Amino acid sequence: MHRFRALLRTDLIIVDDIGLLPVSPDAAEGFYRLVDAAYERRSLAVSSNLHPSGFDEIMPKTPATATVDRLLHHAHVVVTQGDSHRLSEATTGRGIVPLG
């Protein structure tokens, strides 16, 4: 709980790649609680490969709906498309420096 309070003292909270990996019920509840606690109090940036309507794939429907409701209220949504920059560099050999 101490770390949770420390997070809420920051001006911006960033959650990167939510939904990329399976989420335990405790983690899903923790994410909802974080979003709820930050709602209208702190700036929150969330990145995900999931559309907000798909958050019920990573958490139960009721908290998913409440989480998305809070995330999207007053939100600036940025949708990106295209190939991964990192994957493109890796598959073309750019950005790779040999060791030694």
ABEGO torsion letter per residue (X at the ends): XAAAAAAAABABBBBBGBGABBBBAAAAAAAAAAAAAABGABBBBBBBABBAAAAAAABBAAAAAAAAAAAABGBBBBBBBEBBAAAAAAAAGBGBBBBX
